[in-house]
Amino acid sequence: MNNILAFLIFPLVAMISMSCNEKFPQSNPNAEQTYTVLSPEVFRDSISHKGVVLVDVRRPDEFSAGHLKNAILVTWGNETEFAEAAKKLNGKTLYIYCRSGRRSNAAGIYLSQKLGFKVYDLNGGYLAWTSNNYEIEQ
């Protein structure tokens, strides 16, 4: 009986402890108006307008291998360095992406909640962009 109880409780404890992981924060109701995930098609149409700030949050080696046209690199990794680089963008609306969407999700929530940016995130990241055969620069 104790083995069955332990078998049932362990996954529950594991799920609770993983949900407390702050490395990849989840969106909260206060950030819904400032952080939005867009489909690749809507993202592509949105960044075609003048004055858009397009931010790639991947590593420099990923960026140099290929990136969206007119993107700037602001690597998500070290929170202090990321915040300093982002602050130079002076509160502009940001369109961000990473490889698959995980890093840009964390960066987007951070930018909106901690720094007050309005952020649009590419759903599926660079992989979704390239799978649609959208234009890139190398």
N, C-alpha and C positions, 0 to 999 in steps of 0.2 A: 504494500500500500504506500509506504514512504517513497519507494522508487517511482511509482506512478505520479505521486504528488510533486516530487522533485522534477520529473520529466515535464509536467505541465507548468510549473512555476518558473523554471529556468528561461524558457523563451519569452515569457512575459517580462521578467527582469531585464533581459537583454534588449528587448524592444524599448523599454522605458529608458534605459541608459543610453541607447543610441539616439533616441529622440532629444536628449539633452545636449547632444554634441553641438557646440557653437561654431564649429568650423564652417558649416554650410547652413547658415540661418534660414529659417522659413519666413515667408512674408507674413506680416501681421496686418490687421484691419487698418491701422494708421498709415501704412505705406501703400495701400492699394491705389490711391490716386496719383502717387508719384513713381511707382514702379509697375511697368506693364510689359508682358511678354507678347511679342508679335510673331505671326507666322512669317516664314521666309518671303512670301509674296508681298505681304503688307509692309514688312521691314524694307524690302527692296524699293517699293514705291515711295516709302517715307523718306529714305535717305537720298532720293533723287532731287529733293528740294534744296535750294541755296541756304547756306547758313547752318547746315546740319553738322554737328560734331560727332564723328564716327570714331569709336574707341575700341581697339582690339586689346583685350586683357590677357592675352596669352604670353608665353615666354618669347624672348627675342628670336630664338632659333625657329620657332613656329611661325612668327611674323615674317621672317626673311624667306621662309619656304613658300609663302603665298599669303596674301591678305586681301581684304576688300579694298577697292579703289578709294583713295583719299582717307584711309584709316590712319589714326595715330596710335602708337603703342604706349599703353599705360599698364604695365604688368601687375596682375593681381597676385600677391604673394606676401610680401612684407607690408603689413597694414600701415605702418608709419610712412614708408616711402610712397605707397599707393595714395595715401591721403594727401601728401605734399604735392604729388604730381597732379592729382585731381583738382586740388584747390586752385591751381593755375588756370583752370578752365572757367573760373568766375561764375559759377552757378548756371551755366548754360544747360539746355536740354541735351542729354547724351543718348546716343544710340550705341549700344555695346554688344560685343559678342566674344566668344572664346571658341574652343574646338567643338565642344558638344553641348554647351549650355550650362554646365554645372558651375564652372568658375564665374561666368558672367552673371549667373543667378545670385551667387554669394556677393559678388562685387556690386551688382545692381541694388540689392537690398541695402548693402552698406552705404553706397552713395546716396540713396534716397533717405534712409533713416538717420544716418549719422551726419551727412554733409548737406542734406537738403536739396539734392539735385532731382530733377524730373528725368527718369530713366526709361528707355525702351530697350528691351533685350530681345535678341534674335533667338527664337525657339529652335533648338537643335544645333545652334552655333554654326561654325564654319563647315562642318560636315553636311548639315542640311543645305547650306548655301551652295556648296559645290555639287551636291547630289542633284540640285535643280539646274545645274550648268549655268549658274549666274556668273557674271564677270568677276575676275580676280586680277590682282597685280602680283608680279614676282620680282 
